[in-house]
Each structure stands twice: as structure tokens, then as C-alpha cells.
Amino acid sequence: MSFQAYLDTIEKKTGKTPADLRAMGAENGWTAGDTLAPGIKPMTIVETLKGELGLGHGHAMAVVALLKGLKKEGDA
């Protein structure tokens, strides 16, 4: 599955676009600029995304990669 396919599935399931997910990251204090804020642990984000959005582990980790700046829209 491509990274874009993960993002597409997340949007279909939750209605949240990558921009919405980045905004959520900023609102929760998870990000600083284009990466994770110092001291933020990926599993904290994963557990919140699982609980609040109903994402599975793999899809939540895709959001972490997006928030870290490791992946972006359109990536394979």
C-alpha cells in the first residue's frame, strides 16, 4: 500500500485531510514546525489517533510519518 493510499483511507474513514491532521498535530502540541515537537513520543500520538479517530496502528503510524515530515501527500 502506498503512503498516499493510507492518507486516502484515513480521509474516507475520518473525513480528515492531511492538512486537518497537521492542524490536529499543532493543536495537540505534537508538532513544532514541520516535525514532532521535542519530547513528543510517537506512541502518544498513535494511541490518541486510535482512540479519537478509530484508526488502526498502521494508519496511525502513517499520520506520525506525516507529522514528522518523513512522508508527504503523493508519496508511494
BAROLO-631416 format. One record per residue (C-alpha): residue number from 1; residue in one letter; x, y, z. Coordinates in steps of 0.02 Angstrom, whole numbers, plus 50000, padded with zeros to 5 digits. Example, Ala and Ser with C-alpha at 12.3 -4.5 7.8 and 13.67 -1.06 7.14 Angstrom:
! residues 2
<rec pos="1" code="A" east="50615" north="49775" up="50390"/>
<rec pos="2" code="S" east="50684" north="49947" up="50357"/>
***
This chain:
! residues 76
<rec pos="1" code="M" east="50000" north="50000" up="50000"/>
<rec pos="2" code="S" east="50069" north="50170" up="49954"/>
<rec pos="3" code="F" east="50080" north="50311" up="50080"/>
<rec pos="4" code="Q" east="49950" north="50406" up="49978"/>
<rec pos="5" code="A" east="49834" north="50256" up="49991"/>
<rec pos="6" code="Y" east="49850" north="50265" up="50181"/>
<rec pos="7" code="L" east="49804" north="50451" up="50177"/>
<rec pos="8" code="D" east="49657" north="50417" up="50061"/>
<rec pos="9" code="T" east="49591" north="50281" up="50176"/>
<rec pos="10" code="I" east="49611" north="50393" up="50329"/>
<rec pos="11" code="E" east="49514" north="50531" up="50242"/>
<rec pos="12" code="K" east="49375" north="50412" up="50190"/>
<rec pos="13" code="K" east="49361" north="50343" up="50366"/>
<rec pos="14" code="T" east="49376" north="50504" up="50466"/>
<rec pos="15" code="G" east="49343" north="50646" up="50344"/>
<rec pos="16" code="K" east="49513" north="50720" up="50393"/>
<rec pos="17" code="T" east="49631" north="50780" up="50257"/>
<rec pos="18" code="P" east="49821" north="50786" up="50280"/>
<rec pos="19" code="A" east="49801" north="50972" up="50317"/>
<rec pos="20" code="D" east="49672" north="50931" up="50451"/>
<rec pos="21" code="L" east="49790" north="50802" up="50527"/>
<rec pos="22" code="R" east="49932" north="50929" up="50530"/>
<rec pos="23" code="A" east="49816" north="51055" up="50614"/>
<rec pos="24" code="M" east="49767" north="50922" up="50741"/>
<rec pos="25" code="G" east="49952" north="50892" up="50775"/>
<rec pos="26" code="A" east="49982" north="51077" up="50803"/>
<rec pos="27" code="E" east="49827" north="51095" up="50915"/>
<rec pos="28" code="N" east="49883" north="50949" up="51022"/>
<rec pos="29" code="G" east="50060" north="51017" up="51037"/>
<rec pos="30" code="W" east="50132" north="50867" up="50945"/>
<rec pos="31" code="T" east="50222" north="50967" up="50813"/>
<rec pos="32" code="A" east="50347" north="51108" up="50803"/>
<rec pos="33" code="G" east="50357" north="51173" up="50626"/>
<rec pos="34" code="D" east="50373" north="51028" up="50505"/>
<rec pos="35" code="T" east="50419" north="50893" up="50631"/>
<rec pos="36" code="L" east="50373" north="50825" up="50801"/>
<rec pos="37" code="A" east="50396" north="50938" up="50950"/>
<rec pos="38" code="P" east="50537" north="50894" up="51069"/>
<rec pos="39" code="G" east="50487" north="50761" up="51193"/>
<rec pos="40" code="I" east="50335" north="50700" up="51096"/>
<rec pos="41" code="K" east="50333" north="50512" up="51082"/>
<rec pos="42" code="P" east="50254" north="50436" up="50926"/>
<rec pos="43" code="M" east="50155" north="50310" up="51029"/>
<rec pos="44" code="T" east="50068" north="50453" up="51119"/>
<rec pos="45" code="I" east="50004" north="50512" up="50951"/>
<rec pos="46" code="V" east="49961" north="50335" up="50895"/>
<rec pos="47" code="E" east="49857" north="50299" up="51050"/>
<rec pos="48" code="T" east="49762" north="50463" up="51032"/>
<rec pos="49" code="L" east="49726" north="50432" up="50848"/>
<rec pos="50" code="K" east="49666" north="50256" up="50886"/>
<rec pos="51" code="G" east="49552" north="50318" up="51024"/>
<rec pos="52" code="E" east="49485" north="50479" up="50947"/>
<rec pos="53" code="L" east="49480" north="50434" up="50762"/>
<rec pos="54" code="G" east="49467" north="50244" up="50769"/>
<rec pos="55" code="L" east="49624" north="50219" up="50664"/>
<rec pos="56" code="G" east="49720" north="50057" up="50664"/>
<rec pos="57" code="H" east="49903" north="50052" up="50711"/>
<rec pos="58" code="G" east="49970" north="50061" up="50533"/>
<rec pos="59" code="H" east="49862" north="50208" up="50484"/>
<rec pos="60" code="A" east="49905" north="50299" up="50645"/>
<rec pos="61" code="M" east="50090" north="50272" up="50609"/>
<rec pos="62" code="A" east="50063" north="50346" up="50436"/>
<rec pos="63" code="V" east="49998" north="50504" up="50521"/>
<rec pos="64" code="V" east="50154" north="50506" up="50631"/>
<rec pos="65" code="A" east="50262" north="50496" up="50474"/>
<rec pos="66" code="L" east="50163" north="50641" up="50402"/>
<rec pos="67" code="L" east="50184" north="50744" up="50559"/>
<rec pos="68" code="K" east="50370" north="50704" up="50568"/>
<rec pos="69" code="G" east="50391" north="50765" up="50390"/>
<rec pos="70" code="L" east="50458" north="50596" up="50334"/>
<rec pos="71" code="K" east="50317" north="50572" up="50209"/>
<rec pos="72" code="K" east="50201" north="50688" up="50115"/>
<rec pos="73" code="E" east="50050" north="50682" up="50003"/>
<rec pos="74" code="G" east="50082" north="50588" up="49842"/>
<rec pos="75" code="D" east="50223" north="50479" up="49911"/>
<rec pos="76" code="A" east="50224" north="50300" up="49855"/>
***
